[in-house]
Amino acid sequence: MKAREITITTARPDESRANGVNTVIAGIIAYLQERRLQPGDRLPSERDLALRLGVSRNVVREALATLVALRMIESRPNSGIYLRHYARESSFEALVMLTDMGATPTSTEVAETMEVRGHLEVLAARLACERRTKVDLERLQAILCHTQTLLEKGHNIVAADTDFHIALVEATHNSVLVRVLNAFYRFTSRRREAWFAVPAHGKASARDHRRLVEYVRQRDAGRAEALILRHMERARSYWSSVLAN
C-alpha cells in the first residue's frame, strides 16, 4: 500500500455515525501505513482495533465491512482479516473514498486517472451528440449562463464545471457512464478547485464548454471529441508540470 497523507481524528460522540465510521476507516488505514503491512498480512482483531482507536467494536465492524466491500481487505472465515493488494485488487471507489477523507493522491494515480477519464469523456461527448434531447441542451445552456455569471463576479467555477460535465454525461442517457464519471469528478474535485482558482483557467474552460454545447447541438461528434481531447490535454499538461515539482 502506497504511503498517503491522511489527517486522523478520534471519533467523538456528537459525530454522525457515518462520520464516525469514516474516521475509523482513516485510523485503520493509518495503522496499516505505520506498520507497513503488505498484501497478505493479517490485521489486528476487531477488539484490538477498537482499543487502539478508542471506539466501539460495532463501529470498527462497520468500517471493516466497508473496506471489505471496497476490496481493500478480505475476511477469511475462522482465520481473520487480511490486507489485499491495494493497487491491483481494490476498487476505484476506494481511491475516491480515500481522497474524500483527505488523502493526497500520488502523481502516478493522478496521471493514470486523467488518462482513463480522457477516454471516457470522449465517449461521453460522442454519445451526447447522438442522444441529446432538447431538455439536455436547455440544461447545458443554463449552466453556461450560470458559469458566466460566476466568472463576471470573480468566483471559482469548480461547482459549475462539475455540473456541466455531469449534465453532458447525463445527455448520453447511459446511467453506468454517469456513475463512473461522477466518481472521477469526486476524485479530482480538490485539484480542479485549485485549477479554477486561476481566472484564466476558468475563462478558457467556459469557452470550451460553449463550443462543446454548440457541437452537441449540431450533433457534430467529430469536433466534440477533438475539443474534449484538447480540453483534457491542457489540464493533464498542467498537472504533470505541477506534480513534477
N, C-alpha and C positions, 0 to 999 in steps of 0.2 A: 504494500500500500504506500503510495507516494505521500510525502510529508505535506501538510497543508497548514495554513494559519487559521485557527478556529478559536474564537473567544468563547470561553466556557463560564457559565454561571451556575450556581446551585439552585435547584428548583425551590420556589417559595410557595407557601400555602395559598397565597392570593393569586397565583398564576392560573390561567385556564389550564385544563387538563392537556389540551393539545400542545400548548407551550411547554408544559412540564415534560411531556414525552419528548419533544424536540430537544429540550435541554439535556435530558438523559442520553439521547442519541449522540449529541455532541460530546458528552462526557465519555461515553463508551468509545467513540472514535478517537478521542484524545488519548485515552488509556492505551488503545491499540498502537497509536503512534509512539507514545512514550516508551512502551515496552518493545517496540519494533517487531511486533508479531508478524509472522509470514503466513502465506496461504497454507492451510492445513493445520495451523497451530490451534490449540484449544483455548477458548475463552474461559474466564472465571465463571463460577456458578451465578445464578440469579441472586442468591443470598449474598455472595461476596461483592457483586457489583452494587447491590443496594446499599451495603455498608460503606463501600468506597465513595459512593456518590451522595450518601445521606438522604436517600429517598426510599419509598416503599417498594416491595418486591413486585406489586401489581404494576407500577409504572415502569419498572425495569422490564417486566414481561411484555408490556405493550411496545416498548422501544425495541426489544429484541425481535418481536414479531414483525415490526416494520422493516428492520434490517434484513430479516429472512425474506420478506416479500420483495425487497429490492435486490436480492441475490448478493448481498454483501457478506452474509454469513449463512451457515446452514446448520440445521438442527438434526442431529443423528439420534434416533431412539435408543434409550438406555446407554448412551455414550456421552452426550454433551453437545455444546455448540462450538462450531469451528469456523475459522476465517476462510472465506473463499478467495480466489484470485481476483482482486478488485478490478483490474484493468480488463481482464478477459471475460469475466462471468457476471459482473454486476450490471444492472440496467442503467440506461441513460438517466432515468428518473433519480437514481442515486446521486449522480453527478449534479443534477439540478437541485436536489434537496440539500446537498452539502453547501452549494452556493447560496441558497436561500438562507441557510443558517450562518452565513458569514465566511465560509471557506473561500480561499483565494485559488482560482483555477491555475493550473500550471500553463506555461507558454505552449506546451505541446497540446494540451486539452483545448486551449483557445483556437489554435491553428486547425486542429482536426475538426472541431465543431463548426468552424466557419466554412471549411471545405465541404462538409456534408450539407450544411444549411444552404450554401450557394446553389447546389444542385436541386434541392427541394424547392427553393424559391423560384428557380427557372421553371420547374414543373408546375408550380402554382400559377405562375404568370400565363403559361400556355393554356392550362385548363380554365383559368378565369376568362381568357379571351373566348374560349369555346362555349362556356356555360353561363356566363354572367347574365343577370336579369336587369330589368330597369331598376328594381329596388336596390340591387347591389351597386349600381352606378350612382344612385342617389346617395347612398350611404358613404361611398368613397368621396363623392363631391362634398358632402357635408364635413367630412374630416379634413379635406383640403382647406376649406374655408376656416375651420377652427384652427388649423395649424398656422395659417397666415395671420390670424388674429394674435396668436401667441408670439409669433416672430416679431410682429409690429410692436408688441409690448416688451420685447426683450426677454421673454420667458424661455425656459428649457422645454423642448418639444418632445421629450422622450416618451411621455404617455401617449401623445397624439400619434407619434411614429408607430408605437406598438398597436394602437387602434387601427391605423391604416393597414399595416401588414396583416393583422388578423382579419380585417374586412376583405382584403384582397384574397386571402386563403379561403375564407368562407364563400367567396364568389366561385370557387371551384366546385362547391357542393359535394365535397369529399370530406366526411367527418374524420376519417383517420388522418388525413393530411393536416387538418386543422389541429387535432390533438398533438401530433408530432411536432409541428412547427411552433405551437404555443409553448411547448417545453423548451425549445431553443430560445424563444423570446424571454422566458423567465431566466434562463441560464445567462443571457447576455445583458439583462436589464441594467445592472450597475455599470457595466462598461459603456453601454450606449448612453447612459445618463452623463457620463464623463465626456463622451464624444460630442454630445449635443450642447455641452457647456460652452463650446466654441461656436459663436453665432454663425460663422461662415459654413460650418458643417450643417447646421440646421437649414440654412437657406439653400444649400446645394441639394440636400435631401428633399426638400419641398419641391424644388424644380424637377427633380427626377420623378417624384410622385405625381406631379401634374401631367407630365408627359406620359407616364405609365397609364394613368387613368384614361388618357385620350387613346392610347394604343388599345387598351381593353375595350373602350367604347367602339373602336373601329374593327375590333376582333383581329388586330394585326399581331399575331403571336410571334412572328419573327423579330419585329422591333421590340416587343415587350421583353422577350427573352434576352436580347442583346443588351437592353437597358439594365435589366436586373443584374446581369453579369458584371457590367461596369460599376453599378451601384455597390455590389458586394466586394468587388476587387479594390475599390477605393478604401473601404473600411478594413479589408484584410491587410492592405499595404500599410495603413496607418498603425494598426495594432501590432503588426510584425516589427515595425521600427520601434514602437514603444516598449514592447516586451524584450527586445534585444538589448535595451539599455540597462 
